[in-house]
């Protein structure tokens, strides 16, 4: 996950925790969450902003995916040799 996206979601975590504890969404940065989902996991992701259930699903998905990811590890490069025909 890109560091700036992780940082943005972490800044929104108190609002997410408020949803979990109190089921109160308040004034949430929905467009930011959708932008992050599009950049990180699903380029075509769309949500209906008038649909409360859809917003909660989007929010929950973003935080579960972020929390399920580990910090980026070193990428191991594997070279393969293709067989010539």
Buried (B, 14 or more C-beta within 10 A) or exposed (E): BEEEBBEBBEEBEEBBEBBEEEEEBEEBBBEBBBBBBEBBBEEEBEBEEEEEEBBBEBBEBBBEBBEEEEEEEEEEEEEEEEEEE
